């Protein structure tokens, strides 16, 4: 690997110090007491992604690439991907590419603004589809999964990075924010039309599995990883690695805590 996740994060913090436009989303500089807590979540997820790319020549689609953070990391490490995104994220990407170009080749990251329901995809176009913090936004979900099945090569995989829909704390927080209004309609200024959007419509692993099965997908049980159990006040800036190691032991031996108190889930999906 040309750049480790740890090295990438260090440069990422440098970028945040000079690019205030990213800070409303990436809040690593907000509260020093939560720095290692937030860093651990970011790094574990990015490490999961790089660890599950077996073929650097794979055709990769970053579905919902947002600000392009993951794709820039992959490009610096010699891995090509094409990202699609909506909303305001895309405006930040050109400036970000200038920053990251000082650390490596970012030309392997290409991107476009588009709604997946409007694009005419070629069948079997991608070997790996990264869907990070995006799956819960895709609506109608079954129509989206049908597109993903069409686009994915026969032996290809979906790499899913999501919130755990069974997490009791996050569920309470989201209910307070949006009630049970899990699907909304918004007007997209660039597309000039209304589109459906999952309103933080997170699900548990078992519910995702049920949805995937309807389109001929299966979750690889050996690929599943739960992350972030401790709350911020339980995650001191010192000893972060020990806390992470302990979390990884907890979810593997305690099903109740895994299901209802871990915040994030990562998993791989393939065709049956």
CORKA-V438969 format. One record per residue. N is the residue number from 0. RES is the residue in one letter. SS is DSSP state (hx for helix, st for strand, lp for the rest). PSI is psi as a letter, one per 40 degrees, with the letter a starting at -180 (none if undefined). Layout:
N:RES:SS:PSI / N:RES:SS:PSI
//
This chain:
0:X:lp:h / 1:X:lp:d / 2:X:lp:h / 3:X:lp:i / 4:X:hx:d / 5:X:hx:d / 6:X:hx:d / 7:X:hx:d / 8:X:hx:d / 9:X:hx:d / 10:X:hx:d / 11:X:hx:d / 12:X:hx:d / 13:X:hx:d / 14:X:hx:d / 15:X:hx:d / 16:X:hx:d / 17:X:hx:e / 18:X:lp:g / 19:X:hx:d / 20:X:hx:e / 21:X:hx:e / 22:X:lp:d / 23:X:lp:d / 24:X:lp:d / 25:X:lp:h / 26:X:lp:f / 27:X:lp:d / 28:X:lp:e / 29:X:lp:d / 30:X:lp:h / 31:X:hx:d / 32:X:hx:d / 33:X:hx:e / 34:X:hx:d / 35:X:hx:d / 36:X:hx:d / 37:X:hx:d / 38:X:hx:d / 39:X:hx:d / 40:X:hx:d / 41:X:hx:d / 42:X:hx:d / 43:X:hx:d / 44:X:hx:d / 45:X:hx:d / 46:X:hx:d / 47:X:hx:d / 48:X:hx:d / 49:X:hx:d / 50:X:hx:d / 51:X:lp:e / 52:X:lp:g / 53:X:lp:d / 54:X:lp:h / 55:X:lp:e / 56:X:lp:e / 57:X:lp:i / 58:X:lp:h / 59:X:st:h / 60:X:st:h / 61:X:st:g / 62:X:st:h / 63:X:lp:f / 64:X:lp:e / 65:X:lp:b / 66:X:lp:e / 67:X:lp:e / 68:X:hx:d / 69:X:hx:d / 70:X:hx:d / 71:X:hx:d / 72:X:hx:d / 73:X:hx:d / 74:X:hx:d / 75:X:hx:d / 76:X:lp:e / 77:X:lp:e / 78:X:lp:h / 79:X:lp:i / 80:X:st:i / 81:X:st:h / 82:X:st:i / 83:X:st:i / 84:X:st:i / 85:X:lp:i / 86:X:hx:a / 87:X:hx:e / 88:X:hx:d / 89:X:hx:d / 90:X:hx:d / 91:X:hx:e / 92:X:hx:d / 93:X:hx:d / 94:X:hx:d / 95:X:hx:d / 96:X:hx:d / 97:X:hx:d / 98:X:hx:d / 99:X:hx:e / 100:X:lp:e / 101:X:lp:e / 102:X:lp:e / 103:X:lp:a / 104:X:lp:h / 105:X:lp:e / 106:X:lp:e / 107:X:lp:e / 108:X:st:h / 109:X:st:i / 110:X:st:i / 111:X:st:i / 112:X:st:h / 113:X:lp:i / 114:X:lp:h / 115:X:lp:d / 116:X:lp:e / 117:X:lp:e / 118:X:lp:i / 119:X:lp:g / 120:X:lp:i / 121:X:lp:i / 122:X:lp:i / 123:X:lp:f / 124:X:lp:d / 125:X:st:i / 126:X:st:d / 127:X:st:h / 128:X:st:h / 129:X:st:h / 130:X:st:g / 131:X:st:h / 132:X:lp:f / 133:X:lp:d / 134:X:hx:d / 135:X:hx:e / 136:X:hx:e / 137:X:lp:h / 138:X:lp:i / 139:X:lp:h / 140:X:hx:d / 141:X:hx:d / 142:X:hx:d / 143:X:hx:d / 144:X:hx:d / 145:X:hx:d / 146:X:hx:d / 147:X:hx:d / 148:X:hx:d / 149:X:hx:d / 150:X:hx:d / 151:X:st:h / 152:X:st:i / 153:X:st:d / 154:X:st:e / 155:X:st:i / 156:X:st:i / 157:X:st:h / 158:X:st:h / 159:X:st:h / 160:X:st:h / 161:X:st:i / 162:X:st:i / 163:X:lp:h / 164:X:lp:e / 165:X:lp:e / 166:X:lp:h / 167:X:hx:d / 168:X:hx:d / 169:X:hx:d / 170:X:hx:d / 171:X:hx:d / 172:X:hx:d / 173:X:hx:d / 174:X:hx:d / 175:X:hx:d / 176:X:hx:d / 177:X:hx:e / 178:X:lp:b / 179:X:lp:e / 180:X:lp:g / 181:X:lp:e / 182:X:st:h / 183:X:st:i / 184:X:st:h / 185:X:st:i / 186:X:st:h / 187:X:st:h / 188:X:lp:d / 189:X:lp:d / 190:X:lp:e / 191:X:lp:f / 192:X:st:i / 193:X:st:i / 194:X:st:i / 195:X:st:i / 196:X:st:h / 197:X:st:h / 198:X:lp:g / 199:X:lp:f / 200:X:lp:g / 201:X:lp:i / 202:X:lp:i / 203:X:lp:i / 204:X:hx:d / 205:X:hx:d / 206:X:hx:d / 207:X:hx:d / 208:X:hx:d / 209:X:hx:d / 210:X:hx:d / 211:X:hx:d / 212:X:hx:d / 213:X:lp:d / 214:X:lp:e / 215:X:lp:f / 216:X:st:i / 217:X:st:i / 218:X:st:h / 219:X:lp:h / 220:X:hx:d / 221:X:hx:e / 222:X:hx:e / 223:X:lp:h / 224:X:st:h / 225:X:st:i / 226:X:st:i / 227:X:lp:g / 228:X:lp:d / 229:X:lp:i / 230:X:lp:i / 231:X:hx:d / 232:X:hx:e / 233:X:hx:e / 234:X:lp:g / 235:X:lp:i / 236:X:lp:d / 237:X:lp:h / 238:X:lp:f / 239:X:hx:d / 240:X:hx:d / 241:X:hx:d / 242:X:hx:d / 243:X:hx:d / 244:X:hx:d / 245:X:hx:d / 246:X:hx:d / 247:X:hx:d / 248:X:hx:d / 249:X:hx:d / 250:X:hx:d / 251:X:hx:e / 252:X:hx:e / 253:X:lp:g / 254:X:hx:d / 255:X:hx:d / 256:X:hx:d / 257:X:hx:d / 258:X:hx:d / 259:X:hx:e / 260:X:hx:e / 261:X:lp:i / 262:X:lp:d / 263:X:st:i / 264:X:st:h / 265:X:st:h / 266:X:st:i / 267:X:st:i / 268:X:st:h / 269:X:st:i / 270:X:st:i / 271:X:lp:none
//
